[in-house]
Amino acid sequence: MKSQSQQSNAGGMDRRIEHKSRKPKIIGGAVVAGVVVLALIYSTLHTGTSFTLDGQRIRTAEVSVGMYEDFIPLRAAVEPERTVYLDAIEGGRVEAILVEEGSFVEEGQQLIELSNTSLQLDVIAREAEVSEQLNNLRNTQLAIEQNRLKLKSDLIEIDYAITRLSRLVGRYEKLEGKQFISINEYEDAVDELQYNQNRRQVTRESQDQDEKIRLAQIEQLNSSVLHLEKNLTLARGNLDNLLIRAPRSGQLTSMNAEIGESKARGERLGQVDDVDRFKAVALVNEFYLNRVRVGQQALLEFNGRDYRLEVGKIYPEVQASQFEVDFRFMSGAPPDIRRGQTLQMRLVLGDTAERATLLPNGPFFNDTGGSWVFVLDPDGKVATRRPVQLGRRNPSMIEVESGLVPGDQVIISSYANFIEVDRLLIDQ
């Protein structure tokens, strides 16, 4: 009989040994493979090694050599070369409008009539003040003249007394030694003569002093009257300003006034345009602010004729990324243009046209910034991304500085749908 231990060993030798399953290894490999595939797909989509594109949806152009003209297109508006504005010099109520808007007016012609009660009362008060000062001047002159005459009369009386007393003292001197008169009589006559002589000297000094004061007072009063008369003239001129007149001949193109309306001082009432001479006003992108100069020429084609203009004035203020430029017609404006009419012009930035390698302009530039392009191979089935260096550009052409040669075929349509890829497969 086998022992229990031997039986136990025998049972262990007869037990089925189970092998570990390989399924987890298979699943793990599949996961790794999937990750690799996804990584390849992601890499393909994001590095853009290739992209298939319908050839009918692209636009191509050939690099060539030609004359490059550095210009920018402009949309300009026709305006009068000279415009005179009508402002209310003095505020008031609109009483009458004497000319209709759009009419041709002559210099000095009456346009609008205003009324201003306060200004009219002020003129009346100034007139009364001037009249009062004139009366004061006349009264002062009269008083001074009367005082002068009085002093002159006093001087005459003193001179008469001195003459009389001088004769009397002379006779007393002859008689006084012979004791025909008393000493008191003689001394009284001498004292009275001396008194009148002293009095004459004082009266003469007073007359001279009064003469100086009289002249100063009259000069001051005359100056005051002149000042008041100037103020009165200005006040009357302000009253005349209530009648608005045309400052120059031209067309009344704007009238901002209605009967019964109150207008403040300095408020704009209208404008008169010179219809014989026009200018063109255009807004230019601020990118060209440092390239636009006074004297540069612009070209205009109007009704089958070519016209030349030049930059007359540049306004440096930038608003909404644009600045304003005035253009003068060099040999007269077209005969049929009107104020507010729109003109299509070309502003020439370069002095002359230059020979250069050129690529037609297209939407691709906005997508790449001019740093690279897609160039087609000779059979036109593959387009390869190529770095380039582009220079100046106008609405039709771009100057090529490097990266392209004449004869290269370049895709110039938009790259927005395949901007991340390196190669395009063109489906013909």
SVG drawing of the C-alpha trace seen along z (x, -y; Angstrom):
<svg xmlns="http://www.w3.org/2000/svg" viewBox="-40 -222 57 224">
<polyline fill="none" stroke="black" stroke-width="0.4" points="0.0,0.0 1.2,-3.4 1.6,-5.8 -0.6,-8.8 2.4,-10.9 3.1,-8.8 -0.5,-9.0 -0.4,-12.7 2.6,-13.0 1.0,-10.7 -2.0,-12.9 0.2,-15.9 1.8,-14.3 -1.5,-13.5 -2.9,-17.2 -3.3,-19.2 -1.1,-22.1 -2.9,-25.2 -0.9,-27.7 -1.3,-31.5 -3.6,-33.1 -1.9,-35.3 -5.0,-37.5 -3.7,-40.4 -0.5,-40.6 -2.5,-40.8 -4.7,-43.6 -1.6,-45.5 0.0,-45.2 -3.2,-46.4 -3.3,-49.5 0.3,-50.3 -0.4,-49.9 -3.4,-52.1 -1.5,-54.8 1.2,-54.7 -1.5,-54.9 -3.2,-57.9 0.2,-59.6 0.9,-59.1 -2.6,-60.5 -2.1,-63.4 1.4,-64.0 0.1,-63.8 -2.7,-66.3 -0.6,-68.8 2.7,-68.7 0.8,-68.6 3.2,-66.6 0.6,-66.5 -2.9,-67.6 -5.0,-66.7 -6.6,-69.6 -9.0,-70.1 -7.1,-71.9 -10.2,-73.9 -10.2,-75.6 -6.9,-77.3 -5.5,-80.2 -2.0,-80.3 0.3,-82.9 3.8,-82.9 6.7,-84.8 8.0,-87.2 10.3,-90.2 8.7,-93.6 8.4,-97.2 7.3,-97.7 5.2,-100.9 5.0,-101.8 1.5,-103.2 -1.6,-102.9 -5.2,-103.2 -7.2,-105.9 -10.9,-106.8 -11.1,-110.6 -14.0,-113.0 -14.2,-116.3 -14.3,-119.4 -14.0,-123.2 -10.4,-124.4 -11.6,-127.3 -14.5,-127.3 -15.6,-130.3 -17.8,-129.6 -20.6,-131.8 -20.6,-132.2 -22.8,-134.3 -20.4,-137.0 -23.2,-138.2 -25.9,-135.9 -29.5,-136.7 -32.9,-135.6 -33.3,-134.8 -35.7,-137.3 -35.3,-136.7 -33.4,-134.4 -32.8,-136.4 -31.1,-133.7 -32.0,-130.0 -29.4,-127.3 -27.6,-126.3 -27.8,-129.8 -24.9,-131.6 -24.1,-134.8 -21.9,-137.9 -19.5,-139.2 -21.3,-141.5 -24.7,-140.2 -27.2,-140.0 -27.9,-136.5 -29.5,-136.3 -31.0,-139.0 -30.7,-138.6 -32.1,-140.6 -30.6,-141.1 -32.5,-143.4 -29.7,-143.4 -27.2,-144.5 -29.5,-147.3 -30.0,-148.5 -26.3,-148.4 -25.7,-150.6 -28.3,-153.1 -26.6,-153.2 -23.2,-153.8 -24.6,-156.6 -26.1,-158.2 -22.7,-157.9 -20.9,-159.5 -23.4,-162.3 -23.0,-162.8 -19.2,-162.9 -19.4,-165.4 -21.6,-167.6 -19.1,-167.3 -16.3,-168.3 -18.1,-171.4 -19.0,-172.4 -15.5,-171.9 -14.1,-173.9 -16.6,-176.6 -15.7,-176.8 -12.0,-176.8 -12.4,-179.6 -14.5,-181.6 -11.8,-181.2 -9.1,-182.2 -11.1,-185.3 -11.6,-186.1 -7.9,-185.8 -7.1,-188.0 -9.6,-190.5 -8.0,-190.4 -4.6,-190.9 -5.8,-194.0 -7.2,-195.5 -4.0,-194.8 -1.9,-196.4 -4.2,-199.4 -3.8,-199.8 0.0,-199.4 0.2,-202.1 -2.0,-204.5 -0.1,-203.9 3.3,-204.2 2.4,-207.7 1.0,-208.6 4.1,-207.4 6.3,-209.3 4.4,-212.5 4.4,-211.8 8.2,-211.3 8.6,-214.9 6.2,-216.4 7.2,-214.4 10.6,-216.3 8.9,-219.7 6.5,-218.6 3.4,-219.0 2.0,-215.6 2.2,-213.5 4.5,-210.6 1.6,-208.3 0.1,-209.1 3.3,-208.4 3.9,-205.1 0.3,-204.0 0.8,-204.6 4.1,-202.7 2.6,-199.8 -0.4,-199.6 1.9,-199.7 4.0,-196.8 0.8,-194.8 -0.5,-195.1 2.9,-194.2 3.0,-191.1 -0.6,-190.4 0.2,-190.7 3.0,-188.1 0.8,-185.6 -2.1,-186.2 0.3,-185.7 1.6,-182.4 -2.0,-181.3 -2.9,-182.1 0.0,-180.0 -0.8,-177.1 -4.5,-177.2 -3.5,-177.2 -1.5,-174.0 -4.4,-172.4 -6.8,-173.6 -4.8,-172.0 -4.4,-168.7 -8.1,-168.5 -9.1,-169.2 -6.6,-166.6 -8.0,-164.0 -11.6,-164.8 -10.8,-164.6 -9.1,-161.2 -12.1,-160.0 -14.5,-161.1 -12.4,-159.4 -12.4,-156.2 -16.1,-156.3 -16.6,-157.1 -14.5,-154.0 -16.6,-151.9 -19.7,-153.3 -18.3,-152.5 -17.6,-148.9 -21.0,-148.6 -22.6,-149.9 -20.4,-147.5 -21.6,-144.6 -25.1,-145.8 -24.2,-145.7 -23.0,-142.1 -26.6,-141.1 -27.0,-141.3 -25.0,-138.3 -23.4,-139.0 -21.5,-136.8 -17.7,-137.2 -16.9,-136.2 -18.6,-135.3 -19.5,-131.6 -22.2,-129.0 -24.1,-128.9 -23.8,-125.2 -25.0,-125.1 -27.6,-127.0 -28.2,-126.1 -30.8,-128.6 -34.6,-128.8 -36.8,-131.8 -37.5,-132.3 -34.5,-130.2 -32.0,-131.6 -28.4,-131.5 -25.5,-131.8 -22.4,-133.8 -19.9,-131.9 -22.5,-129.3 -22.1,-128.0 -24.8,-129.3 -23.6,-128.1 -20.7,-128.1 -19.9,-129.6 -17.8,-127.5 -15.6,-128.6 -17.0,-126.7 -14.3,-127.7 -11.5,-125.6 -11.7,-122.1 -9.5,-119.8 -9.6,-116.0 -9.6,-114.8 -8.6,-111.2 -8.1,-109.0 -4.9,-107.0 -3.9,-104.1 -1.6,-105.1 0.9,-102.5 1.9,-105.0 2.1,-108.0 5.9,-108.2 5.9,-107.6 3.4,-110.3 5.0,-113.7 3.9,-117.0 4.4,-117.2 3.9,-113.5 1.7,-113.0 -1.5,-111.1 -3.1,-109.8 -6.8,-110.1 -8.7,-108.8 -12.0,-110.6 -14.4,-110.4 -11.6,-108.9 -9.0,-111.5 -6.0,-111.4 -5.5,-114.0 -2.5,-114.6 -2.8,-115.8 -0.2,-116.5 -0.3,-116.2 -0.9,-119.7 -1.4,-119.2 -1.0,-116.3 -3.0,-116.2 -0.9,-114.3 -3.8,-113.5 -4.7,-109.8 -8.3,-108.7 -9.6,-105.1 -6.1,-104.1 -6.3,-106.7 -5.0,-110.2 -6.3,-112.9 -4.5,-114.2 -5.5,-117.1 -4.7,-116.9 -4.5,-119.8 -5.2,-119.5 -2.0,-120.3 -3.6,-121.5 -7.2,-122.1 -10.0,-119.9 -12.3,-118.0 -15.1,-120.3 -17.9,-118.0 -17.0,-117.2 -19.2,-118.3 -18.8,-118.8 -19.0,-115.5 -18.3,-113.4 -16.1,-110.3 -12.9,-109.8 -10.7,-106.7 -7.0,-107.7 -3.5,-106.2 -1.0,-107.9 2.5,-107.2 4.9,-106.7 8.1,-106.0 9.6,-108.5 9.9,-106.2 9.0,-102.6 11.8,-100.1 12.6,-96.7 12.1,-93.9 11.0,-90.2 7.3,-90.3 4.6,-88.1 0.9,-88.9 -0.8,-90.0 -3.3,-87.6 -5.1,-86.5 -2.1,-84.3 -0.2,-87.3 -2.6,-87.8 -2.2,-84.2 1.6,-84.0 2.7,-87.6 4.9,-87.1 7.3,-84.7 6.5,-81.6 4.5,-80.3 3.4,-77.1 5.3,-76.6 4.1,-74.0 6.4,-71.5 6.7,-71.4 3.8,-69.0 1.6,-71.0 0.6,-68.0 2.5,-68.8 3.0,-72.1 5.8,-72.5 6.1,-75.0 9.0,-77.4 10.3,-80.2 10.6,-83.5 11.4,-87.2 8.9,-89.6 9.3,-93.4 7.1,-96.2 3.6,-95.6 0.9,-97.4 -2.7,-96.2 -1.6,-94.2 2.0,-93.1 4.5,-92.2 8.2,-92.6 10.2,-89.4 13.5,-89.8 14.6,-86.2 13.2,-82.6 11.6,-82.7 12.8,-82.9 11.0,-83.9 8.9,-81.1 8.0,-79.7 4.2,-78.9 2.9,-80.0 -0.5,-79.4 -1.8,-83.0 -5.3,-82.1 -6.0,-81.7 -4.0,-79.3 -6.5,-79.3 -7.6,-75.6 -4.1,-74.2 -1.8,-76.6 -0.2,-74.0 0.8,-71.5 4.1,-71.3 3.0,-69.8 -0.1,-69.9 -1.2,-67.1 -3.2,-68.7 -6.1,-66.6 -6.4,-67.5"/>
</svg>
